[in-house]
Amino acid sequence: MEIQAISNQYIDKTVLSQVLWGLFGNNYEFEVQDEIFILRVPRRLTDDEIKQIQKNSNPKIGLGNTY
């Protein structure tokens, strides 16, 4: 298992759990420490997967868009 720390900024815990379940079934764990999610997963999440989790957590924000 890999250990990966990701910021919880813009990430909803329920959305993260749904994505991890979709990727790894029940073969994952995570906990929150301060403002960080500590993941124990079979492989590290890619940057694109993390961005998609952020987008799904905040669909109205439009992360990455400039106005």
Secondary structure in CASP SS format (residue, H / E / C, confidence):
PFRMAT SS
TARGET T0000
AUTHOR 0000-0000-0000
METHOD secondary structure of the structure
MODEL  1
M C 1.00
E E 1.00
I E 1.00
Q E 1.00
A E 1.00
I E 1.00
S E 1.00
N C 1.00
Q C 1.00
Y C 1.00
I C 1.00
D C 1.00
K H 1.00
T H 1.00
V H 1.00
L H 1.00
S H 1.00
Q H 1.00
V H 1.00
L H 1.00
W H 1.00
G H 1.00
L H 1.00
F H 1.00
G C 1.00
N C 1.00
N C 1.00
Y C 1.00
E E 1.00
F E 1.00
E E 1.00
V E 1.00
Q E 1.00
D C 1.00
E C 1.00
I E 1.00
F E 1.00
I E 1.00
L E 1.00
R E 1.00
V E 1.00
P C 1.00
R C 1.00
R C 1.00
L C 1.00
T C 1.00
D H 1.00
D H 1.00
E H 1.00
I H 1.00
K H 1.00
Q H 1.00
I H 1.00
Q H 1.00
K H 1.00
N H 1.00
S H 1.00
N C 1.00
P C 1.00
K C 1.00
I C 1.00
G C 1.00
L C 1.00
G C 1.00
N C 1.00
T C 1.00
Y C 1.00
END
